Amino acid sequence: MTDGPRLIIFLGALLLLLGLLWAFAPGTLKALFGWFGHLPGDINHQSGNTFVFIPWVSMLVLSVVLSLLSAVFGMFR
């Protein structure tokens, strides 16, 4: 099997797992991802009716973690 279908199967299984956690244990996802958007450097600004939320430090951390995982497991060769 080539890498494309394997990646789609992996992402589907991951989404299924996250959906099951969200449906049957919503507190678990809050515990796992409660840090997202609350790191120092994330932009959260509200002025009148305008709300701006830019979690750039959280996305940077997520990118580094996913890059390390893909390097360790060799998924994207």
C-alpha positions as CSV (number, residue, x, y, z in Angstrom):
1,M,0.0,0.0,0.0
2,T,1.3,3.4,-0.9
3,D,1.6,6.3,1.6
4,G,-1.5,8.2,0.5
5,P,-4.1,5.6,1.5
6,R,-2.2,4.7,4.7
7,L,-2.3,8.4,5.7
8,I,-6.0,8.7,5.0
9,I,-6.7,5.6,7.0
10,F,-4.6,6.9,9.9
11,L,-6.3,10.3,9.9
12,G,-9.8,8.6,9.7
13,A,-9.0,6.4,12.7
14,L,-7.6,9.5,14.6
15,L,-10.8,11.5,13.8
16,L,-12.9,8.5,14.9
17,L,-11.1,8.3,18.2
18,L,-11.4,12.0,18.8
19,G,-15.1,11.9,18.0
20,L,-15.7,9.1,20.4
21,L,-13.8,10.9,23.2
22,W,-15.8,14.0,22.5
23,A,-19.1,12.2,22.6
24,F,-18.5,10.0,25.6
25,A,-15.9,11.8,27.7
26,P,-16.0,15.6,26.9
27,G,-13.9,16.4,30.0
28,T,-11.1,14.3,28.6
29,L,-10.6,16.5,25.5
30,K,-10.7,19.6,27.7
31,A,-8.0,18.1,29.9
32,L,-5.9,17.2,26.8
33,F,-6.3,20.4,24.8
34,G,-7.2,23.0,27.5
35,W,-3.8,24.6,27.0
36,F,-4.5,25.4,23.3
37,G,-5.0,29.2,22.8
38,H,-3.9,30.0,26.4
39,L,-0.1,30.1,25.9
40,P,1.9,33.2,26.4
41,G,2.1,34.9,23.0
42,D,-1.3,33.9,21.7
43,I,-3.2,36.9,20.6
44,N,-6.7,37.4,22.1
45,H,-8.2,40.8,21.7
46,Q,-11.8,42.1,22.1
47,S,-12.9,45.6,21.3
48,G,-16.6,46.4,21.1
49,N,-18.2,43.9,18.7
50,T,-14.8,42.8,17.3
51,F,-13.0,39.7,18.6
52,V,-9.6,38.6,17.3
53,F,-8.1,35.3,18.3
54,I,-4.7,34.2,16.8
55,P,-3.2,31.2,18.6
56,W,0.2,31.5,16.8
57,V,2.3,30.2,19.7
58,S,-0.1,27.2,20.2
59,M,0.1,26.5,16.5
60,L,3.9,26.7,16.6
61,V,4.0,24.1,19.5
62,L,1.5,21.9,17.6
63,S,3.6,22.1,14.5
64,V,6.8,21.1,16.3
65,V,5.1,18.2,18.0
66,L,3.6,16.9,14.8
67,S,6.9,17.3,12.9
68,L,8.7,15.3,15.6
69,L,6.1,12.6,15.6
70,S,6.3,12.3,11.8
71,A,10.1,12.1,12.0
72,V,10.0,9.5,14.7
73,F,7.3,7.3,13.0
74,G,8.5,8.0,9.4
75,M,5.0,8.6,8.1
76,F,5.8,11.2,5.5
77,R,8.7,9.8,3.4
